[in-house]
């Protein structure tokens, strides 16, 4: 769903959402293939470059993205009702900070301790 939300309506190369999401190109390729299998995106030749491919939302992908955004808006409204709008705004700002790639964050986690 994260990739769907990062995909512009006019489509994008696989590398573009990978950069936006802070994941490797192979990870983004795997996600795209899963989304193609689910019928929410297609991969087509880029009319601006014979060597490039564009990832485009299908009609089902547009619906899924809209449903997801509505669900998230509802969750944010419920959360704002419980903890306050200013706190939700601050929380969103903190979560949108550039944290680095998931791979680099995972590499910084402590490993399991051995007895």
Beta strands, then each sheet from edge to edge (+ up, - down):
strand 1: 41-46
strand 2: 49-57
sheet 1: 1+ 2-
end
